[in-house]
């Protein structure tokens, strides 16, 4: 996981570390500390937890894993429905 992406997605969702931790099912007692460690790259969350973060933050799971910033941005736009032309 690219740690900075978690912080960016959280900030785009206008959530605090504590709010995201709670919404994703991380213990309230350790939520802030764990989120700080994840966002700074000191610890890596398990894939299942990353999936919960993605669901809460409304981003695709792959956004947290791609190393290419432009591709990550494109993923967010595609996921949000921007630049998608649906045939009728």
C-alpha distances in whole Angstrom, upper triangle without the diagonal:
4,6,9,8,9,12,13,13,14,17,18,19,21,19,20,17,20,20,17,17,20,19,16,19,18,21,23,24,20,18,18,18,15,13,14,12,9,10,11,9,11,10,7,8,9,9,12,11,8,11,14,12,12,16,17,15,17,14,13,10,9,9,5,5,8,9,12,13,16,15,12,15,17,15,16,19,20,18,21,24,24,26,26,30,31,34,37
4,6,6,7,10,11,11,13,15,16,18,19,19,19,16,20,20,17,17,21,20,18,21,19,22,24,25,21,19,18,18,15,13,14,12,9,8,10,8,11,11,9,11,13,12,15,14,11,14,16,13,13,17,17,15,17,14,14,11,10,9,6,6,7,7,10,10,14,13,10,13,16,14,15,18,19,18,20,23,23,25,26,30,31,34,37
4,5,6,7,9,10,11,13,15,16,17,16,16,13,17,18,15,15,19,19,16,19,17,20,21,21,18,16,15,14,12,10,10,9,6,5,6,5,9,9,8,10,13,13,16,13,11,14,15,12,13,17,17,15,17,15,15,13,13,11,8,9,11,11,13,13,16,16,13,15,18,17,16,20,21,20,21,25,25,27,28,32,33,37,39
4,5,5,6,9,10,11,12,14,15,15,15,13,17,17,15,16,20,19,18,21,19,22,22,23,20,17,16,16,14,11,11,11,9,6,7,8,12,13,12,13,16,16,18,16,13,16,17,13,14,17,17,14,16,14,15,14,14,11,9,11,12,11,12,11,14,15,12,13,17,16,15,18,20,19,20,23,23,25,27,30,32,36,38
4,5,5,6,8,10,10,12,14,14,14,13,17,17,14,15,19,18,16,19,18,22,22,24,21,18,17,17,15,12,13,13,10,8,10,11,14,14,13,13,15,15,16,14,11,13,14,11,11,14,14,11,13,11,12,11,11,7,6,9,9,10,11,9,12,12,9,10,13,12,11,15,17,15,16,20,20,22,23,27,29,32,35
4,6,5,6,9,10,11,12,11,12,10,13,13,10,12,15,14,13,16,15,18,18,20,17,14,13,14,12,9,10,11,8,6,9,10,13,12,11,11,13,13,14,12,9,12,12,8,9,12,12,9,12,10,12,11,12,9,7,10,12,13,15,13,16,16,12,13,16,14,13,16,18,16,17,21,21,24,25,28,30,33,36
4,6,5,6,9,10,10,10,9,8,12,13,10,12,15,15,14,17,16,19,18,20,17,14,12,14,13,9,9,11,9,6,9,11,14,14,13,13,16,17,18,15,12,15,15,11,12,15,13,11,14,13,15,14,15,12,10,13,15,15,16,14,17,17,14,14,18,16,14,18,20,18,18,22,22,25,26,30,32,35,37
4,5,5,6,9,10,10,11,11,15,15,12,15,18,17,16,20,19,22,21,23,21,18,16,17,16,13,13,15,12,9,12,14,17,17,16,16,19,18,19,17,14,16,16,12,12,15,14,10,12,11,13,14,14,11,10,13,14,14,15,12,14,15,11,11,14,14,12,14,17,16,16,19,19,21,23,27,29,32,35
4,5,5,6,9,9,11,11,14,13,10,13,16,14,14,17,17,20,20,22,20,17,16,18,16,13,14,16,13,11,14,15,18,18,16,15,17,16,17,15,12,13,13,9,9,11,10,7,9,8,10,11,12,9,9,13,14,15,15,13,15,15,11,11,14,12,10,13,15,13,13,17,17,20,21,25,26,30,32
4,5,5,6,6,7,8,11,9,7,10,13,12,12,15,15,17,17,19,17,14,13,15,14,10,12,14,12,10,13,15,18,17,16,15,17,17,17,14,12,14,12,9,10,12,9,7,10,10,13,13,15,12,12,15,17,18,19,16,18,18,15,14,17,16,13,16,18,16,16,19,20,23,24,28,29,33,34
4,5,5,6,7,9,12,11,10,13,15,14,15,18,18,20,19,21,20,16,15,17,16,13,13,16,14,12,14,17,19,20,19,18,21,21,21,18,16,17,16,13,13,15,12,9,12,12,16,16,18,15,14,18,19,19,19,16,18,19,16,15,18,17,14,16,19,17,16,20,20,23,25,28,30,33,35
4,5,8,10,12,15,13,12,15,17,15,16,20,20,23,22,24,23,19,18,20,19,16,17,19,17,14,17,19,22,22,21,20,22,21,21,19,16,17,16,13,12,14,12,8,10,10,14,15,17,13,14,17,18,19,19,15,17,17,14,12,15,15,11,13,16,14,13,16,16,19,21,24,26,30,32
4,5,9,11,13,11,9,13,14,12,13,17,18,20,19,22,21,17,17,19,19,15,17,19,17,15,18,20,23,22,21,19,21,20,20,17,15,16,14,11,11,12,9,6,8,10,14,15,17,14,15,18,20,21,21,18,19,19,16,15,17,16,12,14,17,14,13,17,17,21,22,25,26,30,31
4,7,10,12,10,10,13,14,13,15,18,18,20,19,21,20,17,15,19,18,15,16,19,18,15,18,21,23,23,22,21,23,23,22,19,18,19,17,14,14,15,12,9,12,14,17,19,20,18,17,21,22,23,24,21,22,22,19,18,20,19,16,18,20,18,16,20,20,24,25,28,30,33,35
4,7,8,6,6,10,11,10,12,15,14,16,15,18,17,13,12,15,15,12,13,17,15,14,17,19,21,20,20,18,21,21,20,17,16,17,15,12,13,14,10,9,12,14,17,18,20,18,17,21,22,23,24,22,23,24,20,19,22,21,17,20,22,19,18,22,23,26,27,31,32,35,36
4,5,5,6,9,10,11,12,14,13,15,13,15,14,11,9,12,13,10,11,14,14,12,15,18,19,19,19,18,20,21,20,17,16,18,16,13,15,16,12,12,15,16,20,20,22,19,18,21,23,24,25,23,25,25,22,21,24,23,20,23,25,23,22,25,26,29,30,34,35,39,40
4,6,5,6,9,10,11,12,11,12,11,12,11,7,6,9,9,6,7,11,10,9,12,14,15,15,15,14,17,18,18,14,14,16,14,11,14,15,12,12,16,16,19,18,21,18,16,20,22,23,24,22,25,25,21,22,25,23,20,24,26,23,23,26,27,30,31,35,36,40,41
4,5,5,6,9,10,11,9,10,7,10,9,6,5,9,9,8,10,13,13,13,15,17,18,17,17,16,18,20,19,15,16,17,14,12,16,16,13,13,17,19,21,20,23,21,19,22,25,26,28,26,28,28,24,25,28,26,23,26,28,25,25,28,30,33,34,37,38,41,43
4,5,5,6,9,10,10,11,9,12,12,9,9,12,12,10,13,15,15,14,17,19,20,19,19,17,19,20,18,15,15,16,13,11,14,14,10,11,14,16,19,19,22,20,19,22,25,26,28,25,28,27,23,24,26,24,21,24,26,23,22,26,27,30,31,34,35,38,40
4,5,5,6,9,8,11,10,13,12,8,9,12,11,8,11,14,12,12,15,17,18,17,16,13,16,16,15,11,11,13,10,7,10,11,7,8,12,13,16,15,18,17,15,19,21,23,24,23,25,24,20,21,23,21,18,21,23,20,20,23,25,28,29,32,32,36,37
4,6,5,6,5,7,7,10,9,5,7,10,8,7,10,12,11,12,15,16,16,15,14,12,14,15,14,10,11,13,10,8,12,12,10,11,15,16,18,16,19,18,16,19,22,24,26,24,27,26,22,23,26,23,21,24,26,22,23,26,28,31,32,35,35,39,40
4,5,5,5,7,6,10,10,7,9,12,11,10,14,15,15,16,19,20,20,18,18,15,16,17,15,12,14,14,11,10,14,13,10,12,16,17,20,19,22,21,19,22,25,27,29,28,30,29,25,26,28,25,23,26,27,24,24,27,29,33,33,36,36,39,40
4,6,8,10,10,14,13,10,12,15,14,12,15,17,16,16,20,21,21,19,18,15,16,16,14,11,12,12,9,8,11,10,7,10,12,15,17,16,20,19,18,21,24,26,28,26,28,27,23,24,26,23,20,23,24,21,21,24,26,29,29,32,32,36,37
4,6,9,10,14,13,10,12,14,12,11,14,15,13,15,18,18,19,17,15,12,12,13,10,7,9,9,5,6,9,8,7,9,12,13,15,14,17,17,15,18,21,23,26,24,27,25,22,23,24,21,20,23,23,20,20,24,26,29,29,32,32,35,37
4,6,8,11,11,9,12,14,12,12,16,16,15,17,20,20,20,17,16,13,13,14,11,9,11,12,8,9,13,12,10,13,16,17,18,17,20,20,18,21,24,26,29,28,30,29,25,26,28,25,23,27,27,23,24,27,30,33,32,36,35,39,40
4,6,9,7,6,9,10,8,9,12,13,12,14,17,17,17,14,14,11,12,14,12,9,11,13,10,10,14,14,12,14,17,18,20,18,21,21,18,20,24,26,28,27,30,29,25,27,29,26,24,28,28,25,26,29,31,34,34,38,38,41,42
4,5,6,5,9,10,9,11,14,14,14,17,19,19,18,16,16,14,15,17,15,12,15,17,14,14,18,18,16,18,21,22,23,21,25,24,22,24,27,29,32,31,33,32,29,30,32,30,28,31,32,29,29,33,35,38,38,41,41,44,46
4,6,5,8,10,10,11,13,15,15,17,19,20,19,18,18,16,18,20,18,15,17,19,16,15,19,19,16,18,21,23,25,23,26,25,23,26,29,30,33,31,34,33,30,31,33,31,28,32,33,30,30,33,35,38,39,42,42,45,47
4,6,8,9,10,12,13,14,16,18,19,20,18,17,19,17,19,21,20,17,19,21,18,18,22,22,19,21,25,26,27,26,28,28,25,27,31,31,34,33,36,35,32,33,35,33,31,34,36,33,33,36,38,41,42,45,45,49,50
4,6,5,6,8,10,11,12,14,15,16,15,13,15,13,16,19,18,14,17,19,17,16,20,20,18,20,23,24,25,23,26,25,22,24,27,28,31,30,33,32,29,30,33,31,29,32,34,31,31,35,36,39,40,43,44,47,49
4,6,5,6,8,10,10,12,14,15,15,13,14,12,15,17,16,12,14,16,14,13,16,17,15,16,20,20,22,20,23,22,19,22,25,26,28,27,30,29,26,27,30,27,25,29,30,27,28,31,33,36,36,40,40,44,45
4,6,5,6,9,10,11,12,14,14,13,15,14,17,19,19,15,16,18,16,14,18,19,16,17,20,21,23,21,24,22,19,22,25,25,28,26,29,29,25,26,29,27,25,29,30,28,28,32,32,36,36,40,41,44,46
4,6,5,6,9,10,11,12,11,11,13,13,16,19,19,15,16,19,18,16,19,21,19,19,23,23,24,22,24,23,19,22,25,25,27,26,30,29,26,27,30,28,27,30,32,29,30,34,35,37,38,42,43,46,48
4,5,5,6,9,10,10,9,8,10,9,12,15,15,12,13,16,15,13,16,18,17,17,20,20,21,19,21,20,17,19,22,22,25,24,28,27,24,25,28,26,25,28,30,27,28,31,33,35,36,40,40,44,46
4,5,5,6,8,10,10,9,10,9,13,15,15,11,11,15,13,11,14,16,14,14,17,17,19,17,19,17,14,17,20,20,23,21,25,24,21,22,25,23,21,25,26,24,25,28,29,32,33,36,37,41,43
4,5,5,6,8,8,9,11,11,15,17,18,15,14,18,17,14,17,19,17,16,20,19,21,19,21,19,16,18,21,20,23,21,25,25,21,23,26,24,23,26,28,26,27,30,31,33,35,38,40,43,45
4,6,5,6,5,6,8,9,13,16,17,14,14,17,17,15,17,20,19,18,21,20,21,19,20,19,15,17,20,19,22,21,25,25,22,23,27,25,24,27,29,27,28,31,32,34,35,39,40,44,46
4,5,5,6,5,6,7,10,12,14,11,10,14,14,11,14,17,16,15,18,17,18,15,16,15,11,13,16,16,19,19,22,22,18,20,23,21,20,24,25,23,25,28,29,31,32,36,37,40,43
4,6,8,8,9,10,14,15,16,13,12,15,15,12,14,17,16,14,17,16,17,15,16,14,11,13,15,15,18,16,20,20,17,18,21,20,19,22,24,22,23,27,27,29,30,34,36,39,42
4,6,8,9,12,15,17,19,16,15,18,19,16,18,21,20,18,21,20,20,18,19,17,14,15,17,16,18,17,21,21,19,20,24,22,22,25,27,25,26,30,30,32,33,37,39,42,45
4,5,7,10,13,15,17,15,13,17,18,16,17,21,20,19,21,19,20,17,17,16,12,13,15,14,17,17,21,21,18,20,23,22,22,25,26,25,27,30,30,32,33,37,38,42,44
4,7,10,13,16,18,16,15,19,19,17,20,23,22,21,24,22,23,20,20,19,16,16,19,18,21,21,25,24,22,24,27,25,25,29,30,28,30,33,34,36,37,40,42,45,48
4,7,10,13,15,12,12,16,17,15,18,20,20,20,22,21,21,18,18,18,14,15,18,18,21,21,25,24,21,24,27,24,24,28,29,27,29,32,33,35,36,39,40,44,46
4,7,9,11,10,9,13,14,13,15,18,18,18,20,18,18,14,15,15,11,12,15,15,19,19,23,22,19,22,24,22,22,25,26,24,26,29,30,32,33,36,37,40,43
4,6,8,6,6,10,11,10,12,15,15,15,18,16,16,13,14,14,11,12,16,17,20,20,23,22,19,22,24,21,21,24,25,22,24,28,29,31,31,35,35,39,41
4,5,5,6,9,10,11,13,15,16,17,18,17,16,12,14,15,12,12,16,18,21,22,25,23,20,23,24,21,21,25,25,22,25,28,29,31,31,34,35,38,40
4,5,5,6,9,10,10,12,14,15,16,14,13,9,11,13,10,10,14,16,19,20,22,20,18,21,22,18,19,22,22,19,22,25,26,28,28,31,31,34,36
4,5,5,6,9,10,11,13,14,15,14,13,10,13,14,12,13,17,19,22,23,25,22,20,22,23,20,20,23,22,19,22,25,27,29,28,31,31,34,36
4,5,5,6,9,10,11,12,14,13,13,10,13,14,12,13,17,19,22,22,24,22,19,21,23,20,19,23,22,19,21,24,26,29,29,32,32,35,37
4,5,5,6,9,10,10,12,10,10,7,10,10,8,10,13,16,18,18,20,18,15,18,19,16,16,19,19,16,18,22,23,26,25,29,29,32,34
4,5,5,6,9,10,10,9,8,6,9,11,9,11,14,17,19,19,21,19,16,18,19,15,15,18,18,15,17,20,22,24,24,27,27,30,32
4,5,5,6,8,10,10,10,9,13,13,12,14,17,20,22,22,23,21,18,20,21,17,16,20,19,16,18,21,23,26,25,28,28,31,33
4,5,5,6,8,8,10,8,12,11,10,13,16,18,20,19,21,19,16,17,19,16,14,18,18,15,16,20,21,24,24,28,28,31,33
4,6,5,6,5,6,5,9,8,8,11,14,16,18,17,18,16,13,14,16,12,11,14,15,11,13,16,18,21,21,24,24,28,29
4,6,5,7,8,8,12,12,12,15,17,20,21,20,21,19,16,17,18,15,13,16,16,12,13,16,18,21,21,24,24,27,28
4,6,8,10,11,14,13,13,17,19,21,23,21,22,21,18,18,19,16,14,17,17,14,14,17,20,23,23,26,26,29,31
4,6,9,10,13,11,11,15,17,19,20,18,19,18,14,15,16,14,11,14,15,12,12,15,17,20,20,24,24,28,30
4,7,9,12,11,12,15,16,19,20,18,18,17,14,14,14,12,9,11,12,9,9,12,14,17,17,20,21,24,26
4,6,8,7,9,12,13,16,16,14,15,13,10,11,11,8,6,10,10,7,8,11,13,16,16,19,20,24,26
4,5,6,8,10,11,14,15,14,15,12,10,11,11,7,7,10,9,7,9,12,14,16,16,19,20,23,25
4,5,6,7,9,13,14,14,16,13,10,13,13,10,10,14,13,10,13,16,18,20,19,22,23,26,28
4,5,5,6,10,11,12,13,10,8,11,11,8,10,13,12,11,14,16,17,18,18,22,22,26,28
4,6,6,9,10,9,11,8,5,8,9,6,7,11,11,10,12,15,16,17,18,21,23,26,29
4,6,8,10,10,13,11,8,11,13,10,11,14,15,13,16,18,19,21,21,25,26,30,32
4,6,9,10,13,11,9,12,13,11,13,16,16,15,18,20,21,22,22,26,27,30,33
4,6,8,10,7,6,10,11,10,12,15,15,14,17,19,19,20,21,24,26,29,32
4,6,9,8,8,11,12,12,14,16,17,17,20,22,21,22,23,26,28,31,35
4,6,5,6,9,10,11,13,15,15,16,19,20,19,19,21,24,26,29,33
4,5,5,6,9,10,11,13,14,15,17,19,17,18,20,23,26,29,32
4,5,5,6,9,10,11,12,14,15,17,15,15,17,20,23,26,29
4,5,5,6,9,10,10,12,14,15,14,14,15,19,21,24,27
4,5,5,6,9,10,11,12,14,14,15,16,20,22,25,28
4,5,5,6,9,10,11,13,11,12,14,18,20,24,27
4,5,5,6,8,10,11,9,9,11,15,17,20,24
4,5,5,6,8,10,10,11,11,15,17,20,23
4,5,5,6,9,9,11,12,16,17,21,24
4,5,5,6,5,7,9,12,15,18,21
4,5,5,6,7,7,10,12,16,18
4,5,8,10,9,13,14,17,19
4,6,9,9,12,13,17,19
4,6,6,9,10,14,15
4,5,9,11,15,17
4,6,10,13,16
4,6,10,13
4,6,9
4,6
4
